[in-house]
Amino acid sequence: MKKDKDSKISRREFLGGSAATAMAFTIVPNHVLGGPGRNAPSEKLNIAGVGVGGMGKNNIRACGTENIVALCDVDQTYAGAVYKRYPNAKQWTDFRQMLDTQKNIDAVIVATPDHSHAVVAMKAMQLGKHVYVQKPLTHNVWEARMLTRAAKKYQVATQMGNQGHSGEGIRMVCEWIWNGAIGKVREVQAWTNRPVWPQGIELDRPQDTPPVPDGLNWDLWLGPARERPYHPAYMPRIWRGWCDFGTGALGDMACHIMDPVFWALKLRYPTYVQACHSTYYSKMWKKETNWEIYPRSSIVRYQFPARAEMPPVKFTWYDGGMMPERPTELADGLRMGDNDGGALFIGEKGKLMCGCYGRNPRLLPDALMKEYKQNLPPKTIPRIPEGEGGHEQDWVRACKGGQPASSNFDYSGPLTETVVMGTLAIRNAGKILRWDGENMKVTNGEQANQYVRREYRKGWELEEI
């Protein structure tokens, strides 16, 4: 049934997809429903964290309303402060042993490096645990598709850690675009200041083999990645620039900055992607690119087809200090976006610019913004309660039988596929990669398909769903 422009649209309609359909509205006591993950709102979840020394500690803190019953990290020294904060939580080094042994876990927060997200989340879901997984959801396209399918198969509550998706800014961007504030959008440009870690230097794997630090299980840190000796060049944090472990600047930030674009323009699979990047210096006339590490800067161009009432759209991504042309409508002295980056929607009737997460949206030129303020559209998208832990608490409510979380895998899985499709293009710079999204296949170059799915170390294979 067609809705008039002033009608309220339910959160279920916006979250959409089979995950939303599968989740129950009615909340009844746990003993009636039975099975894992069926907690009533009056009960506290028993939450485990995997990868708690870095961003994981913030996600766990945001779930402070619940019982933190288990903490797992391959680096006991790095995670030491978190262990002290939760003395009643059982401590683990191997997430597989934790999930197989500790039976009181309802939900799992996954905040490991990118390359291990999928294997941890998949095992947790197979055991009926709800999962919150840091962004990007996975290391490659195939893994994102598998986690999306697994969430439906195992009927668990999911959320990706792109916290801006629960914010006010991204909702305003969507409502303004859908209200026709700038007319039909055929082009979007987005950028970030990342990387802020070592990346883009000509660097082979380190040749020296220093001893593994006390408290670190290096074999578990490698997880599904190819074997190599320990070196401090990989961890902590700086793993983001290494292709076997991270997804570079694009993977780190596009799940935040591309998010408003993906939602507002109702994107799905691109028809093709192409990229260029900064060059490496090693020695004169060297032609081969070292794909141990991502480049210092890159530009990625996506082309998306028409969607219902929306026309085809070109999306261009810039990182490493590269920027799109400054809009002439932006007054001198004002910055583009914010400290982390931003997005610029180019419409038939004007432009919309926002910062990372969709923060502080504004229409350009200023006259359009002043005029639009007189008749802002109604807030049709349900809001997530603000405050500390808003995104994590949104997931907690979903785990207890509430509405699906705002960035559940039905949404964040396809978003992640699109993001990491860009890393595939970076590794095939200068080529147009025509993409069959339904079948996860580059149709005009078999060489590129090797990066759709990784090779897994023996014993770390991921189940195909």
N, C-alpha and C positions, 0 to 999 in steps of 0.2 A: 504494500500500500504506500502510495506517495505521501510524504509528509510535507506540511506547509512550512514556510521558512522560520516560523516562530516556535515550532513544536520542539519539545525536548527529545534528544536522541539518547537512548540508554547506553550505558558503558558497555553492555554486552554487544550492542551493534557495532561499536567502534573497535572493540577488541577482536570481534569476529572470529571466523574460522572454527574448525571442529573442536579445538581445545575449549573455546568458550561454550560450545554446545554441550561438551562432555561434562564440564564442571557443574555441580549441583547448586541450585539456589538455596534449597531448604537445608537448614542446619539442625541435625538431630544428635542425640547423645552418642558418644563414641561406642558404647557397648551395643547400641542398636545397629550401627553401620558395620562395625567390625573392620578388621584389616588395617594396614598401615596408613598413616596420613589422613585419618578421618577425625581429627580432633575438633571438639566443640570449641566455640570462642572463649568459654570460661576456663579451658585447659591451657596449660603452657606446652609449647613444643619442646622436644628434646633435640637440640641442634648440635651438629658436629661441623667443625671447620677444617678444611684441607688446604694447606698453604696459608698459614696464619701470620707469618712474620712480616709481610708487606701490607698490601691493600686489604688482605683478609682480616687483619685486626680491626680495621674500621668497619667492615661489614658485620663482624661479630659484635662489636660495641653497639651498633645500630639495632641489633636484635637483643638488646639487654633486657627486654621484657620477658624473654623466654629462658629456658634452662639450657645453659651451655654445658653439654655433657661429655664432649670429646673434642680434642684438638690434635691435629696431625700436621707435621711438617718434617721434611727431609733434613732440615738444618736446625738442630736443637738449640744451637747458640743464637741464631738469628731469631728464633721464635721464643727465646727464653723469657723476655719481658711479658709476652702474652700468656705464657704458662703460669707465671706468677700472679697475673691478674685474675685467673680462673683456677684457683687451687683445687676445686672439686671436680674439674674436668679430667677425664682419663687422657693420658698422653700417648700418642702413637707416632711412629715414623713411616709406616707403610699403610696407606689408605685401604688397601685390599684386606689386610689383616683386621683393620678397624671395622670395616663394614661386614666382614664375615663373622667377627667375634662378638662385637658389642651390639646386642639386640635391642637396646632401648632407644635407638636413634630414629627420629621421625623425618629429619630434614638435614640437608648437607649444603654448606657454603663452599664453593670451589673458587679459590683465588691463587692457584698455581700459575707459573708461566704458561703462555698460550698453548705450547705444544702438548701439555698434559690435560687441558680442560676436558677434552672429549672423553678420554679413557676414564677419568674420575667420575664425570657426570653420568656416563653410560652405566657404569657398574652400580652407582647409587640408584638410578632409575629402575634398573632391572630388579633391584631389591625392594622396590616400592617406596623409595625415599624421594621426597620433594627436593628440588635442587635450585640453588641460586648460583649462577656462574658468571664470573667477571667477564667483561668485554675484552677483546672480541670473543664471541661465544666459542669459536673454534679456530684452529690453525689453517684450515682449508675449506673449500666448498663442500666436499663430500661429507666431512665430519658434521658440518652445520645441518645438512639434510638428514643425516642419521639421527642427530639429537632431536630434531623437530619431529621425526617419525616416532622416535622412542617415547617422547612426552605423550603423544596420543596413544600409543600402544599400552603404556604402563599407567596412564591416567593419573599423573602426578602434577602438582603445582610447580610452575617454573617461572624463572625471571632471569634476564640478563642484567649485568651490572652497569648499564648505561643510565645512570641516575637521573639525567636530565629528562628522560622520558616521563618521569613522574612530576615534572615541574610545570609551572604556569606558562613560561615562555613558549614552549613547544605547542601548547594548546592554543595560545593566542595566534601563533603562526598558522596553524591549521584552520582555525575559525575565520581568520581574515582571508586566507586564500580561497576557502570554500565559499565565502560570502562575496567573492568577486572584487576584492579591494583593489587589485592591480590587473584584473582581467585574466585572460588565459596566459599561462606561463609556458614558454617554449625553451627557456634557457635558465640554468642555475650555475653559479660559480661558488666554490667553497675553498677554504684555505685553513692552514694551521701553522703555528710556530714550531711544531715538532719536526725533527727529533731534537731532544735536549739531552741525549745520551750519545756516546761514541757511535758513529755510523757514517758510512760513505767514504771511508778511507780504504786504500788498497791494503787489505790485510788478509793474509792466509791464516789458517789455523796456527795458533802458537806452537812452536816446536819444543819449548822447554816443558817439563812436567813437574811442577812443584808438588809437594805433598798435599793430599787432601786435608783440609782443616779438620780439627777435632769437632765432632758433633755433626758433620755433614755426611750423609749417605749419597755419594755421587752417582752410584748406579740408579738409585731411585729418582734422583733429580733428572737424570737423562730420560727415564721413563721410556716412551715409544721412539725417541730420537735415536739416530745412529750413534754407535759407541765412539767415544773420543776421550782422551785423558782430561782430567780436571785442569782448569786454569782459571785464575781470577778475572780473566778477560770476559768471562761469560756471566758472572753472577756476583752479587745480586743486582737486579734492575737492568743492567746493561745487556741482558739476554735479548732485549727487544730488537736490537739491530741485527742479530744473527738469524739467518734464514731458517735454520733447523729448529729454532726455539721460539722466535717472535714473528711478528707480522709488520714490523717497521712502523714508520710514522702514520701511514694510512690505516693499518690495522689498529693502532693505538687510539687514534682520534676520530676516525670517520664514523665509528659507532655512536659518537656524540654529535658530531657536526653534520653528518649526512642524515641523521635521524629525523630532524624536522622536514627535510626535503623528501625523504622516503615516505613519511606519514602523510604530509600535506598533499603531495602529488600522487599518492596512491600507487607507488611504484612497485614493480615486481622484478622480473628478469630483464636485463639489458639485451638489446639485439646485437650490439658489438661493443668492444672496449679497445682502446689503444692508449699507449703510454710513451713517455720519453723521460729521461732522467739525466742527472749530472754524470759526467764521466769520471772514471778512476784514473789516477796517475800511478804508474808503476815504472815503466821504462818505455823508451821511444818505440812507436809503432806496434805496441802490444794491442791485439785486436780482441782477445777474449776478455769477457767481463767476469770478474770473480764473484760467484754467487754464494760465497760463504756469508756475505754481509750485504744488507740493503744499501742503496745509494744515498748520498747526502740529501738530495732533493729530487722530487719527481712531479710530473704533471700527468694526470690520468683523465681520459675523456670517455665518458659513457654515453651511449645513445639508447634511449628508451622509446618503445612504441607508444602509440595512442592508447589511452585507457578510458573506456566509456566516453564521458563528455570532455575528457582532457586530451589535448593534442600531444604529438610526440615531443619529447624534451631532451635536450642535450645537457648533461651534467659534467662539469669540469672541476677536478680536484687539484689543489696546489699544496705542496709541503716543502719543508726545508728552506723557508724564506722566500719561496716563489709566491707571487701574488697576481690576482687578476687585475685588469685595468681599473683604476679608481673611478667610481661613478661620478659623472660630472655634476649630478644633482646633490652630492654630498658637500656640505660647506667646508671650506678650507679650515684646517685646524682640528677637525673631528676625525677620529680614527675609524678605520673599517673594522667592524666586529668588535672583539675584545681581546684580552691578553692571550687567549688560547686559539683564537681564530674566529671564523664566522661563515655565513652564507649570504649570497645575494640572489634573490629571485628576480628575474627580469620578465615583466608582464607587458601586456598590450597597453595598459593604462598607467603604468608606473612601475616602481621597484619596491621590494621589501628586503630589508637588511636586518640580520640578527647576529648575535654572538654565538659562542659555543653553547650547546644544549637548546638553542632557540632563545637564549636570554635577550631581553631588552629589544624586542622587535620594533622597527620603525619603518614607516613608508617614506619613499622618496619620490618627488621633491617634498620639502617641508610643508608646502601649501596643501598637498594631498593628505599629509598626516593631520594637519590642523582641521581640515574639512572632515576627515574620517572620524576624528574624535567626537564629533557632534552626533554621530550615528553608528556607534560601535555595534557589532553583531552580538546577539545573545550568547552566553556561555553554554554551548550545547554539549561539550565534552565533559563528562564527569571529572571532577578534580580529586587529586590525591591529597589527603591531609598533609599540610606542610609541617616542618619541624625536623629535628634530628632523626635520621633513619626513615624518612618518608618512603623511599623506594624499597628499602628492606622490609619495612612494616607492611607495605602493600603486598609483598610476597607472603609475609607471615599470615595475613588475613586470608589469602588464597589457600595457604596450606591448611587452614582450619575450616575450609569448606566455603569460603566467601567467593566473590567474583574473581575471575582469572586476573592475575597480576598484569599491570599495564604493559610490560615488555616480555610477556610470556613467549615461549619458543615459536608459537604460531606466527608471531610478528618478528621477533628478533632473529629467528633462524634465517628467513629470507633476507633480512637486512644484512646479517653477517655474510651470507653467500655473496651478496652484491659487493660488500666491502672487500672481501678477500679475493674476489674475482679481479679486483684492481691490482693486488699483489702479483697475481698470475700475469697480468698485462705488463707490469713493470719488468718482470723477468723475461718478457718477450718484447722489449721496447722497439718501437718503430713499426710494429706489425698491427694490422687490424685483426682482432680475434672475433670472429662471428660466433655467437653464443647460442646454443640450444639449451635454455635454462631447464626445461622439463627433464631433459636427459643428462644434464650436467656435462656437456661436451662442446669443445671447440670444433666447429665443423669445417674449418678451412686450414687446419694445421695440427697434425697429430702430435708434433713435438710439444706443443703447449699443454696437451692433456696430461702430461706426466705430473703437473703441479696441481691438478684438480684433487688428487688424493695422494697422500704420502705413502712411503714404504714404512712399515712398522717393524720395530725390532722384535725378534722372536719372543713370544710370550706376552707381548703388549698389543696384539692385534685388536682392532675394534670390530664389534659385531655389525654385520650388515642387516639393516631393518627393512 
